[in-house]
Structures are given as structure tokens and as C-alpha cells.
């Protein structure tokens, strides 16, 4: 399969900060939010300067194998409602992105946005329409790993023998193949690493794959639905996995070195290819069948989520989309808000809308009991209760 890659421009203009005050020099609307967010800080580490770019892939037609995936065992969770199969909903993809280096010296994030995947793959690829692909890659120890994955991850997915019949199998295989291919490239610094978060949409089926601490959050009628789990070394499930493989967690760091439990690259921390290692490149996947209630998806690196809750981001995004219905302006507003909250990391945010129309206003039936909580607060409370059940 022949791949033609052309460098693209960043999806949005950079934000300009006042050097004296750190204020943003744009005449934008600021809104107060009644959402309780947890603040964390990460250390700033100098990295070699590289330019941020977006690569959009053009793929020639190819004959793809049609594998049987009934026996494939993959940890995939899904969200479907009883009426999903009868819905006539057809998503329309519109995306916008914003990337800023923030307070760090260098930019190490990469990202990719493809709203029309069929146009990129060619009609003979056997991929259903509509289709789209998005990714956020948060590099560390240099940009080599993040740039490599941004350029090649889609290629590894579509060239897998399971694509497009078994998307989960193809995506999981692509992450592992990309990790090994990066290790075998002698021109790159294989000690650099990157987290990887991708979203592949095929018709109404959304498959999110994550290795690391980037996060994908679905906006569902104003409620935040997390479609990925942050792979932090001190989370219970990751700590158990790490310790079973002979690793240890010190002060929240894997083997005292890395603040994520899963990443592509970082081969100075991994054993020979094929051996078990506490630092894993294997993604966790979640499949969701999109419905009319699913309004947009937010994908962001940890620079956003360190200073903002999932519900807080959805609340901001929905309010912005109701005003101007522009996903790019919405992503810029999320970045601007994270900078205002003093994030300590690079920032990359992608907002993907699933409808050409703005989110509708949520009407709450009047009751005789006077409520003392906002609609946004009510959605946040519902999310917390569901997580505890």
C-alpha cells in the first residue's frame, strides 16, 4: 500500500500571551463555571525544540483481507442503549483543534484530525461511510516518538489484516506494531516516548483506544461520559499489573522514572521485543454506538485534565457550541481556560461534533419543588453517582 504524506498546518492560530501578566490578548468571553475541578501540577522538563505539525494521510486503494474475528479476545467495553439498533441517526463530523506549548519550554504534543476517512482511504478500502479518525499524542523525552506515531498509526491500522472487519483487533495490533517499528528505526531516539489516544469512527460506531493519560470525553446531552481511563502508575489496576510484571511504583512514578503506566517508545525502560514489561504499549479500547444524544467528543492531553474535570470541560464546550457552533473556537476556549487555571504542561485539545447543528437547549420540566442546583451541577452529580454504583 502506497502512502503519500503531506505536512499540514496547525488547526488553529496560536494564543498570544501578555509577557508581563500572562493574560491572553484576545477579546473573548469569559464565563464563570460552577464546577469543582481538581488541580494537579506536573514538573517542567526541557526538551529539544521541534515544530508542531499535522499530517493528513492519503492512502491508495488496496485489497484488504476479511478475517474472522469471532474468536478474538479483546478487552473492549461498550455503551449501547436498547433503542440504538432502531435509530436512523447518521453522524456528521466537524472537528477543530488547538495546540499550545503552555508554560513549558518546548512543544512535544502531536495530533491528527481527519473528518472524512473514506476520502483518505479510497472507496475500494471497504470502509463504511461516514468515517473519521482523530488522535492526540503527548510526547516526552523529545518529540521523535510522538511524531513517528502521528505519521504512522493510521497506516498500521488500515494495513492490518483485520481492518475493517474487526476494528478493535486492528487498532490494538497497530499500537503494538507501531511500538516495535519505532524501536527498529535507527534514525530516531528510541528513548523518547509518547502516550497515544485515538478515536476511529465507522458509521455510528466509535472506537476509542488509549495508552497513557490523554483522555476522551463524550458530551451526551450536557453530561460527561469518559470513554478512556487515565493510565497512571498509582491507579489500582495499573499498580497491580505493574507489580505482577516485576515493576514498582515510587511516588506515583513507574520504577521511579515515568508518570504514566502505558506508553509507546521509552525503549530504555523495556526489555527485548516480545518480553513482558511493566511499561506497556497495549491500549485499552471502548466501543460506543453513537445516538442523537451524543453531541460531541473532547480529546485532550493531560495538560487539560490536570486542571479541569471531565464534566467541567463538557460544560464549557457545550456552552460555546450553543453560541457559535464552531468546534475550533471551542477547542481554543478550552485551551484558554486551562492556561488561565495555570496548567503546567503542553496543551492539545480536539473537539469533534457529530451533528451540523448546535446542541439544543436543555429544557427542565417545572416542578413545585424549588431546585437549588444548576443543570450542569445536576449532570455532574449524576456522573459521580453512576461511578460509585
VENWOHU-V920925 format. One record per backbone hydrogen bond with DSSP energy under -1.0 kcal/mol. CO is the residue of the C=O (numbers start at 1). NH is the residue of the N-H. If there is no record, write none. Layout:
# VENWOHU-V920925
co->{CO	CO}
nh->{NH	NH}
This chain:
# VENWOHU-V920925
co->{2	4	6	8	16	18	23	24	26	54	56	58	69	74	75	77	79	81	84	94	96	98	100	101	108	110	112	114	117	118	120	122	130	131	132	133	134	135	136	137	138	140	143	144	145	146	147	148	149	152	153	154	155	160	162	166	167	168	169	170	171	172	173	174	175	176	177	178	179	180	182	185	188	189	190	192	193	194	196	197	198	199	200	201	202	204	205	206	207	208	209	210	211	212	215	216	217	218	219	219	220	223	225	230	231	232	235	236	237	238	239	240	241	242	243	248	250	253	253	254	254	258	261	264	266	272	280	284	285	286	287	288	291	293	295	296	297	298	299	300	301	301	302	304	306	309	310	311	312	313	314	315	316	317	318	320	326	327	328	329	330	331	332	333	334	335	336	337	338	339	347	348	349	350	351	352	353	354	374	375	376	377	378	379	380	381	382	383	384}
nh->{60	58	56	54	25	22	18	26	28	8	6	4	72	76	285	287	289	84	87	353	351	349	347	104	139	137	135	133	121	122	59	125	203	117	201	114	199	112	197	110	195	193	147	148	149	150	151	152	153	156	157	158	159	163	166	170	171	172	173	174	175	176	177	178	179	180	181	182	183	184	185	188	190	192	267	266	140	264	211	136	209	134	207	132	205	290	202	288	200	286	198	284	196	231	300	227	298	225	295	296	223	220	218	232	261	235	239	240	241	242	243	244	245	247	246	255	253	250	256	257	258	254	280	194	269	275	263	210	77	208	79	206	294	221	354	219	352	217	350	215	304	305	306	307	40	313	314	315	316	317	318	319	320	321	322	324	330	331	332	333	334	335	336	337	338	339	340	341	343	342	100	301	98	299	96	297	94	92	378	379	380	381	382	383	384	385	386	387	388}
